[in-house]
């Protein structure tokens, strides 16, 4: 049985019951919140291993919760999966840009939810199982302490961003197709996930590049994918 704790945030009691059942059956412990204020209090107090967060909730909506999580040092690396009934790509992209690691669109099925949770939890702990450091240019990715520093200054980074950057830095000079990078960095490559990958890359560039519009490190290889420029020290 897994000891990982998952916080589900949704104001629909049926959704809480269904998702809770899926996750408990998979071996996870489940916490629940039906509004943004309670969710934030639980995240700060209990520090769950992952949050499944509906965007449309009372008190504080999901986007505000994501923004607060990413600003607060004690909880900033908490993995977050958005739950959304919205089907517009723009809604999902906004959530990813705010710092969500992934999204699941309602209605969902049990296997997809559990697979996404397992994949994100793997990404959020993979660096902590190693004791090595990747250094290219002014970037230093510490796989032991799970930290990114630029010119010696630490920069907050989400679990998905960390894993994608790790894969790119470990394979500097290699051109990944979007599908390859999704598989290696996120653990799956569902149809339509390319936009999500592009958003994560945009977020990483905003953190590591002096000029994100003219990137020094993560280069776009048009019609193919992405390549990390540089070599390890």
C-alpha atoms as one frame of an Amber mdcrd trajectory, in Angstrom:
protein
   0.000   0.000   0.000   1.214   3.500  -0.809   1.470   6.025   2.013   1.123
   8.949  -0.385  -1.630  11.393   0.495  -3.800  12.954  -2.186  -5.941  16.032
  -1.558  -9.054  16.182  -3.763 -10.622  19.632  -4.066 -14.102  19.753  -5.608
 -17.463  21.124  -4.511 -19.294  18.173  -6.088 -19.720  15.520  -3.390 -20.225
  12.807  -6.005 -16.881  13.682  -7.610 -15.166  13.553  -4.213 -16.666  10.132
  -3.546 -15.821   8.715  -6.970 -12.264  10.060  -7.109 -11.642   9.095  -3.495
 -12.745   5.552  -4.256 -10.452   5.326  -7.284  -7.436   6.526  -5.353  -8.036
   4.547  -2.161  -8.396   1.401  -4.256  -5.009   2.233  -5.799  -3.505   2.425
  -2.317  -3.457   6.168  -1.633  -4.693   8.034   1.432  -7.271  10.684   0.567
  -8.002  14.138   1.977 -10.989  16.178   0.792 -11.968  19.834   0.524 -15.081
  21.369  -1.027 -13.926  24.995  -1.236 -10.762  26.993  -1.802 -10.299  28.237
   1.759 -10.425  24.740   3.248  -8.185  23.442   0.476  -5.522  26.065   1.154
  -5.661  25.415   4.892  -5.192  21.671   4.333  -2.334  22.185   1.889  -0.511
  24.423   4.356  -1.152  22.168   7.361  -1.037  18.651   5.931   1.316  19.190
   2.956  -0.246  16.469   0.779   1.914  14.651  -1.755  -0.360  15.756  -4.613
  -3.449  17.910  -5.140  -6.298  17.172  -7.555  -7.829  20.624  -7.921 -11.098
  21.580  -9.575 -10.948  25.064 -11.096 -14.549  26.058 -10.354 -14.801  25.980
  -6.553 -16.282  28.417  -3.993 -14.372  30.987  -1.921 -11.105  30.863  -3.893
 -11.086  29.373  -7.363  -8.553  26.826  -8.521  -6.374  29.302 -10.394  -5.959
  31.435  -7.275  -5.045  28.337  -5.257  -2.387  27.336  -7.816  -0.960  30.851
  -7.759  -0.725  30.857  -3.957   0.877  27.403  -3.868   3.607  28.435  -6.301
   4.365  31.634  -4.338   4.729  30.076  -0.877   8.115  28.499  -0.218   6.849
  25.785   2.142   4.407  24.352  -0.414   5.683  25.640  -3.762   6.804  22.221
  -5.017   3.434  20.538  -4.354   2.343  18.634  -7.498  -1.014  19.892  -8.822
  -3.353  18.311 -11.365  -6.240  20.501 -12.522  -9.719  19.023 -12.804 -11.750
  20.941 -15.335 -15.034  20.587 -17.171 -13.887  23.297 -19.577 -12.905  22.031
 -22.986 -11.250  25.143 -24.388  -7.481  24.817 -24.764  -7.079  28.387 -23.545
  -8.540  27.499 -20.139  -6.126  24.605 -19.718  -3.165  26.663 -20.891  -3.915
  29.403 -18.334  -3.833  26.807 -15.565  -0.535  25.382 -16.797   0.957  28.855
 -17.075  -0.083  29.550 -13.482   1.929  26.493 -12.400  -0.279  23.398 -12.651
   1.645  20.269 -13.620  -1.106  18.561 -15.584  -4.855  18.565 -16.193  -7.681
  16.049 -16.440 -10.848  16.979 -18.302 -14.223  15.887 -16.950 -15.748  13.388
 -17.495 -12.797  11.161 -16.648 -12.220   7.456 -16.148 -10.586   5.758 -13.205
  -7.587   4.384 -15.078  -6.681   7.794 -16.484  -6.886   9.499 -13.088  -4.761
   6.867 -11.343  -2.241   6.785 -14.220  -1.822  10.571 -14.167  -1.434  10.623
 -10.384   1.154   7.825 -10.428   3.072   9.485 -13.252   3.203  12.893 -11.553
   4.230  11.402  -8.216   7.076   9.594  -9.974   8.174  12.864 -11.573   8.040
  14.690  -8.248  10.310  12.185  -6.498  12.653  11.003  -9.241  15.264  13.635
  -8.517  15.223  12.895  -4.803  16.350   9.314  -5.401  19.606  10.413  -6.996
  22.623  12.328  -5.750  23.958  14.037  -8.824  24.114  17.541 -10.195  23.602
  18.736 -13.760  25.406  21.956 -14.688  25.237  23.709 -18.037  26.123  27.375
 -18.415  24.689  29.276 -15.471  22.167  26.510 -14.717  22.604  24.045 -11.878
  20.022  21.285 -11.392  20.500  19.424  -8.126  18.820  16.018  -8.388  19.376
  15.329  -4.707  17.900  18.460  -3.160  15.483  18.888  -6.081  16.580  22.472
  -6.706  17.243  24.645  -9.727  19.684  27.518  -9.351  20.682  30.151 -11.896
  23.936  32.020 -11.231  23.752  30.677  -7.677  20.192  31.904  -7.034  17.466
  29.324  -6.425  14.411  29.399  -8.684  11.060  27.779  -7.886  10.180  24.997
 -10.313   7.236  22.586 -10.509   7.748  18.796 -10.558   6.864  18.577 -14.246
   9.148  21.476 -15.173  11.968  19.906 -13.155  11.614  16.535 -14.870  11.412
  18.046 -18.358  14.476  20.199 -17.690  16.321  17.186 -16.285  15.598  15.126
 -19.401  16.688  17.959 -21.689  19.891  18.705 -19.758  20.845  15.033 -19.492
  20.514  14.760 -23.264  21.965  18.131 -24.278  22.412  18.352 -28.037  19.774
  15.714 -28.774  16.623  16.812 -30.584  13.492  15.387 -28.954  10.236  15.084
 -30.819   7.304  16.336 -28.778   6.117  12.746 -28.343   9.540  11.613 -27.050
   9.749  14.474 -24.597   6.220  13.875 -23.345   6.960  10.184 -22.795  10.271
  10.780 -21.010   9.281  13.922 -19.131   5.631  13.310 -18.311   5.327   9.558
 -18.651   2.693   9.553 -21.380   1.890  11.174 -24.698  -1.861  11.475 -25.135
  -3.232  13.034 -28.290  -3.540  16.772 -27.859  -0.878  17.007 -25.110   1.488
  18.926 -27.396  -0.018  22.257 -26.330   0.543  21.358 -22.691   4.183  20.525
 -23.415   4.663  23.816 -25.244   3.271  25.670 -22.232   5.615  23.884 -19.826
   8.567  24.728 -22.085   7.418  28.366 -22.162   7.282  28.393 -18.348  10.778
  26.879 -18.076  12.172  29.439 -20.512  10.675  32.259 -18.452  12.710  30.973
 -15.504  16.040  30.067 -17.082  16.466  32.295 -20.122  17.732  35.859 -20.083
  15.529  36.518 -23.112  12.788  33.855 -23.372  11.908  34.996 -26.893  15.482
  34.312 -28.012  16.383  31.297 -25.880  19.987  30.376 -25.213  19.309  26.940
 -23.768  16.024  25.373 -24.939  15.825  25.672 -28.682  12.775  24.941 -30.808
  13.484  22.663 -33.755  10.606  23.573 -36.017   8.326  20.757 -37.147  10.219
  18.389 -34.839  10.433  19.373 -31.180  13.031  20.723 -28.738  16.784  20.564
 -28.108  18.896  21.742 -25.183  22.016  23.620 -26.246  25.228  23.308 -24.277
  27.359  20.681 -22.582  27.701  19.553 -18.995  30.643  20.740 -16.937
